[in-house]
Amino acid sequence: MKNYEENLMNKIVHLMQTDKSVDAPQDSIKWAKNIFRSRIADPKKSLVQRILAVLQMDISPNKAVFGERSGTASQVRQMLFEAGETSIDLRITETENGFNLRGQILGEGFANAVIEINETETTANELSEFSFTNLIGGNYTLTLKNNATEIVVENLELK
């Protein structure tokens, strides 16, 4: 067996020494090598659906609401927005230092979502609740972001 392998090796070496073939052109070699080169796949850019929220209900403080059974009016302004299949419940309370804004996103997929109001950012909890404190009165843009959806509440007036 060892003799057979030695003869085979000698034949291979002889063929290599007497080879008169011509190399392929460089551009053909490069093209062939590039076929097998692993390419880094570009990450797929996900399309984020941007939805504008529409105000459905605005209950101002110290005003009784039709059908409300309470004897006293609330000190909290409550607003309900709809954005497709998702709703946003906002509660605005006036304090000595400005306004506190608490909210909850009613819909699936917004647990731990990123919530922005102008330059300030927070994260919703596992129940999709969030809050901001000590906001100055004025008009704001509230943005709620998860992986596939961005909901925008424009002209949110804190007064």
TAZIMO-V557498 format. One record per backbone hydrogen bond with DSSP energy under -1.0 kcal/mol. CO is the residue of the C=O (numbers start at 1). NH is the residue of the N-H. E is the energy in kcal/mol with one decimal. If there is no record, write none. Layout:
co=(CO:CO)
nh=(NH:NH)
e=(E:E)
This chain:
co=(1:2:3:4:5:6:7:8:9:10:11:12:13:14:25:26:27:28:29:30:31:49:51:54:57:59:60:65:74:77:78:79:80:80:81:82:83:86:87:88:89:90:91:92:93:95:98:99:100:101:102:103:104:106:110:113:114:115:116:117:120:122:125:125:128:129:130:132:135:138:140:141:142:143:144:145:148:149:150:151:152:153:156:158)
nh=(5:6:7:8:9:10:11:12:13:14:15:16:17:18:29:30:31:32:33:34:35:150:152:82:80:78:63:68:62:92:59:90:56:57:88:54:86:83:106:81:104:79:102:77:100:98:95:135:93:132:91:130:89:87:113:124:145:122:143:120:117:115:112:128:105:125:103:101:99:158:156:118:153:116:151:114:49:146:51:144:53:142:140:138)
e=(-2.1:-1.8:-2.2:-2.3:-2.1:-2.1:-2.2:-2.0:-2.2:-2.4:-2.5:-1.9:-2.0:-1.9:-1.9:-2.7:-2.1:-2.3:-2.4:-2.2:-1.0:-3.0:-2.8:-2.6:-2.5:-2.3:-1.0:-2.5:-2.6:-3.1:-3.3:-3.2:-3.4:-1.6:-2.6:-3.1:-1.8:-3.4:-3.5:-2.7:-2.1:-2.7:-2.7:-2.8:-2.9:-1.0:-3.2:-3.0:-2.5:-2.9:-3.1:-2.5:-2.7:-2.4:-1.7:-2.9:-3.0:-2.7:-3.0:-2.3:-2.8:-3.0:-1.4:-2.0:-2.4:-2.3:-2.7:-3.0:-2.1:-3.0:-2.9:-1.6:-3.4:-2.9:-2.9:-2.2:-2.7:-2.6:-3.0:-2.9:-3.0:-2.6:-2.2:-1.4)
